[in-house]
């Protein structure tokens, strides 16, 4: 399948062992033309030489550009890729993930003339457990827009990114959420396309940075500062956003609950109390009526897993009863 140029951005850090498979899955796409931008973010292994070798094996229809930079982190690497991209559409691929042969053609094929983003489900490949499962989306459920905060499993329009100066916030937590929801704020109502499955294969590894990030209490992992900046920038956008206030608010509540549950593991009682106070004070200030959010009712949001709905709703109720903090301390 041929069409508009699609840029695929891959940040690389010490990923030599994974690159033949991830880059190879781009080479196997049944769509062209593709621009593959590989950002070597100061790798200390053989990643750069592996990338150079793979670049020489690119098939017809795939142009490869390698950018070598000092280590600045995944956000800076992705932003560097965005600055270099020339495609009409943008997609992201992590170095240890892979794409099915029809990934790009599926996403581009669903991008209608008026659509501003196409979002699809993903395949969870739990490497440590040797288990795979599909994380499908319901096209008829508005919640599907909010379920996955990662930048992959979807395709963006580059003109929207450029016109609004959208970039990844250079932090170590919630950077994906920031980028995605700033982008979605720029999308107009009715112009977000949801498809059940994109086929993107997310390799879930216990030692990955994405897992480690959410289990540390550190100053550069302050989830409330990222959310504050996101909300400030969302308010500057002057259009009828595709986002619904109640669903966005629920997503923020869920993110705060998720963060507290992760960082409370292994932390000291004083650390847990401080981060709990910071998060809940921020939530009460930013969303004063969050406990009355319509999506906290039984069976909502439609399309969310029942287990997650139960956890979020229970955490809000426990906080109202004054027992969430003791519960978090017991988990430490």
DAWOLIN-V501065 format. One record per pair of residues at least 4 apart in sequence whose C-alpha atoms are under 7 Angstrom apart, sorted by the first residue. I is the first residue (numbers start at 1). GAP is how many residues later the second one is. D is the distance in Angstrom with one decimal. If there is no record, write none. Layout:
{{I/GAP/D} {I/GAP/D}}
//
This chain:
{{1/29/6.0} {1/30/4.6} {1/31/6.3} {1/104/6.7} {2/29/5.7} {2/30/4.9} {2/31/6.5} {3/29/6.6} {3/30/6.9} {4/29/7.0} {4/84/6.3} {5/28/5.1} {5/29/5.7} {5/30/6.9} {5/82/4.7} {5/83/5.7} {5/84/6.8} {6/27/6.6} {6/28/4.9} {6/29/6.0} {6/81/4.8} {6/82/6.1} {6/83/4.8} {6/84/5.9} {7/27/5.8} {7/28/4.5} {7/29/5.8} {7/78/6.2} {7/79/6.9} {7/80/5.0} {7/82/6.2} {7/83/5.0} {7/84/6.2} {8/27/6.2} {8/28/5.0} {8/29/6.2} {8/82/6.0} {8/83/4.7} {8/84/5.4} {8/85/6.8} {9/27/6.2} {9/28/4.9} {9/29/6.2} {9/69/6.8} {9/72/5.8} {9/82/6.4} {9/83/4.9} {9/84/6.2} {10/27/6.2} {10/28/5.0} {10/29/6.3} {10/82/6.2} {10/83/5.1} {10/84/5.7} {10/85/6.2} {11/27/6.1} {11/28/4.9} {11/29/6.5} {11/30/6.9} {11/63/6.2} {11/66/5.6} {11/67/6.1} {11/83/6.5} {11/84/6.6} {12/26/6.9} {12/27/5.7} {12/28/4.8} {12/29/5.8} {12/83/5.8} {13/27/6.2} {13/28/5.4} {13/29/6.6} {13/30/4.7} {14/29/4.8} {14/30/6.0} {14/31/5.3} {14/33/5.9} {15/4/6.1} {15/32/5.8} {15/80/6.2} {16/29/6.8} {16/30/5.7} {16/31/4.3} {16/34/6.3} {18/4/6.4} {18/77/6.4} {18/78/5.0} {19/4/5.6} {19/76/6.1} {19/77/6.8} {20/4/5.5} {21/4/6.1} {21/77/6.8} {22/4/6.8} {22/73/6.1} {22/74/6.1} {22/75/5.8} {22/76/4.7} {23/4/6.4} {24/4/6.3} {25/4/6.7} {25/73/5.8} {25/74/5.4} {25/75/6.8} {25/76/6.9} {26/73/6.7} {27/31/6.5} {27/32/6.3} {27/35/6.9} {28/73/5.7} {29/72/4.5} {29/73/6.0} {29/75/7.0} {30/71/5.9} {30/72/5.8} {30/75/6.8} {31/73/6.3} {31/74/5.4} {32/29/5.2} {32/30/6.9} {33/28/4.8} {33/29/6.0} {34/27/6.2} {34/28/4.8} {34/29/6.4} {35/27/5.8} {35/28/4.9} {35/29/6.1} {35/52/7.0} {36/26/6.9} {36/27/6.0} {36/28/4.8} {36/29/6.3} {37/27/6.0} {37/28/4.9} {37/29/6.0} {37/44/6.3} {38/27/6.2} {38/28/4.9} {38/29/6.1} {39/27/6.0} {39/28/4.7} {39/29/6.0} {39/38/6.0} {39/42/6.9} {40/8/6.4} {40/27/6.1} {40/28/4.8} {40/29/6.2} {41/27/6.5} {41/28/5.3} {41/29/5.8} {41/30/4.7} {41/31/6.5} {41/32/6.8} {41/36/6.3} {42/27/5.7} {42/28/4.4} {42/29/4.1} {43/4/6.3} {46/4/6.2} {47/4/6.1} {48/4/6.2} {49/4/6.2} {50/4/6.1} {51/4/6.0} {52/4/6.7} {54/4/6.8} {55/9/6.0} {58/4/6.1} {72/4/5.8} {73/4/6.3} {74/4/6.1} {75/4/6.1} {75/93/5.4} {75/94/6.5} {75/95/5.3} {76/4/6.1} {76/94/6.4} {77/4/6.3} {78/4/6.3} {79/4/6.3} {79/88/6.0} {79/89/6.4} {80/4/6.4} {81/4/6.0} {88/69/6.2} {88/70/5.5} {89/66/6.5} {89/67/5.5} {89/68/4.7} {89/69/5.3} {90/65/5.7} {90/66/5.0} {90/67/6.2} {90/68/6.0} {91/61/6.7} {91/63/6.7} {91/64/5.0} {91/65/6.5} {92/59/6.2} {92/60/5.2} {93/4/6.7} {93/59/6.2} {96/107/6.4} {97/104/5.8} {97/105/5.2} {97/106/5.4} {98/102/6.5} {98/103/5.3} {99/4/6.0} {99/100/6.7} {99/101/5.2} {99/102/6.1} {100/99/6.0} {100/100/6.7} {102/4/5.8} {103/4/6.4} {103/95/6.2} {103/96/6.3} {104/4/6.0} {105/4/5.6} {106/4/6.4} {107/4/6.5} {107/11/6.3} {107/47/7.0} {107/48/6.4} {107/91/7.0} {110/8/6.9} {111/4/5.7} {111/7/6.2} {114/77/6.2} {115/76/4.5} {115/77/5.9} {115/78/6.4} {116/40/6.9} {116/41/6.2} {116/71/6.2} {116/75/5.5} {116/76/5.9} {117/38/5.9} {117/39/5.0} {117/40/6.5} {117/75/5.3} {117/76/6.2} {118/36/5.5} {118/37/5.5} {118/74/6.3} {118/75/4.7} {118/76/5.9} {119/34/6.3} {119/35/4.4} {119/36/6.8} {119/74/6.3} {119/75/5.0} {119/76/6.2} {120/17/6.6} {120/33/5.5} {120/34/5.8} {120/74/5.9} {120/75/4.8} {120/76/5.6} {120/77/4.7} {120/78/4.6} {121/14/5.4} {121/15/4.5} {121/16/5.2} {121/32/6.4} {121/75/5.5} {121/76/4.0} {121/77/5.3} {121/78/6.9} {122/12/6.2} {122/13/5.2} {122/14/6.5} {122/31/6.0} {122/75/6.0} {122/76/5.9} {122/77/5.4} {122/78/5.0} {122/79/6.2} {123/9/6.9} {123/10/5.8} {123/11/4.5} {123/12/5.8} {123/76/6.0} {123/77/5.9} {123/78/4.7} {123/79/6.0} {124/8/5.5} {124/9/5.2} {124/10/6.1} {124/11/6.8} {124/77/6.1} {124/78/5.2} {124/79/6.6} {124/80/6.9} {125/6/6.1} {125/7/4.5} {125/8/6.8} {125/76/6.4} {125/77/5.7} {125/78/4.8} {125/79/5.9} {126/4/5.8} {126/5/5.2} {126/6/6.0} {126/77/6.1} {126/78/4.7} {126/79/6.6} {127/4/6.7} {127/76/6.2} {127/77/5.9} {127/78/5.9} {128/77/6.2} {128/78/7.0} {136/60/5.1} {136/61/5.4} {137/7/5.7} {137/58/6.6} {137/59/4.5} {137/60/6.6} {138/6/6.2} {138/58/5.8} {138/165/6.7} {139/55/4.9} {139/56/5.6} {139/57/6.3} {141/161/6.5} {141/162/6.0} {143/4/6.5} {143/104/6.9} {143/158/6.5} {143/159/6.6} {143/160/6.0} {144/159/6.7} {146/105/6.9} {149/27/5.9} {149/28/4.9} {149/31/6.4} {150/26/5.2} {150/27/6.7} {151/25/6.1} {151/29/6.6} {153/45/5.7} {153/47/5.5} {157/4/6.8} {158/4/6.1} {159/4/5.8} {160/4/6.1} {161/4/5.8} {161/5/5.0} {162/4/6.6} {166/13/6.9} {166/17/6.8} {167/12/6.3} {168/7/6.0} {168/10/7.0} {168/11/5.3} {169/6/5.6} {169/9/6.9} {171/4/6.2} {171/49/6.6} {172/41/6.8} {172/48/6.4} {172/49/5.7} {173/40/6.3} {173/48/5.4} {173/50/6.5} {174/4/6.2} {174/49/6.5} {174/52/6.9} {175/4/6.4} {176/4/6.1} {177/4/6.0} {178/4/6.1} {178/48/7.0} {178/52/5.8} {179/4/6.2} {180/4/6.1} {181/4/5.9} {182/4/6.7} {182/48/6.6} {182/52/6.1} {183/4/6.7} {184/58/6.6} {184/59/6.8} {185/49/6.2} {185/56/5.2} {185/57/6.5} {185/58/6.3} {186/51/6.6} {186/55/6.3} {187/4/6.6} {187/54/5.8} {187/55/5.7} {188/51/6.8} {188/52/5.6} {188/53/4.8} {188/54/4.9} {189/51/6.2} {189/52/5.6} {189/53/3.9} {190/52/6.6} {206/5/6.6} {207/4/6.9} {207/5/7.0} {208/4/6.4} {209/4/5.8} {212/4/6.9} {214/45/6.3} {214/48/5.8} {214/49/6.2} {215/47/5.0} {215/48/4.4} {215/50/6.9} {216/47/5.5} {217/4/6.7} {217/46/6.1} {223/4/6.3} {224/4/6.0} {224/55/6.5} {224/58/6.9} {225/4/6.3} {226/4/6.2} {227/4/6.2} {228/4/6.2} {229/4/6.2} {230/4/6.0} {231/4/6.3} {232/4/6.9} {243/5/6.7} {244/4/6.0} {245/4/6.0} {246/4/6.2} {246/47/6.4} {246/48/6.7} {246/49/6.8} {247/4/6.1} {247/48/6.9} {248/4/6.3} {249/4/6.3} {250/4/6.1} {250/43/7.0} {250/45/6.4} {251/4/6.1} {252/4/6.2} {253/4/6.2} {254/4/6.0} {254/58/5.8} {255/4/6.1} {256/4/6.2} {256/23/6.9} {257/4/6.2} {257/55/6.5} {257/58/6.9} {258/4/6.3} {259/4/6.2} {260/4/6.0} {260/16/6.9} {261/67/6.9} {263/4/6.8} {264/8/5.8} {264/64/5.9} {264/65/6.8} {264/67/6.6} {264/68/5.5} {265/66/6.0} {265/67/4.5} {266/66/4.6} {267/4/6.2} {267/5/6.3} {267/65/5.7} {268/4/6.2} {268/64/7.0} {269/4/6.2} {269/60/5.8} {270/4/6.2} {271/4/6.3} {272/4/5.9} {272/57/6.7} {273/4/6.1} {273/52/6.8} {274/4/6.2} {275/4/6.0} {276/4/6.0} {276/49/7.0} {277/4/5.8} {278/4/6.1} {279/4/6.1} {280/4/6.1} {281/4/6.1} {282/4/5.9} {283/4/5.6} {284/4/4.7} {289/4/6.9} {291/25/6.8} {295/5/5.1} {295/6/5.2} {296/4/6.3} {296/17/5.7} {304/5/6.7} {305/4/6.4} {306/4/6.1} {307/4/6.3} {308/4/6.2} {309/4/6.0} {310/4/5.9} {311/4/6.1} {312/4/6.4} {313/4/6.3} {314/4/6.0} {315/4/6.1} {315/9/6.5} {316/4/6.3} {317/4/6.3} {318/4/6.1} {318/5/5.2} {318/6/4.9} {319/4/5.8} {319/5/4.7} {323/4/6.2} {324/4/6.2} {325/4/6.3} {326/4/6.3} {327/4/6.6} {328/4/6.8}}
//
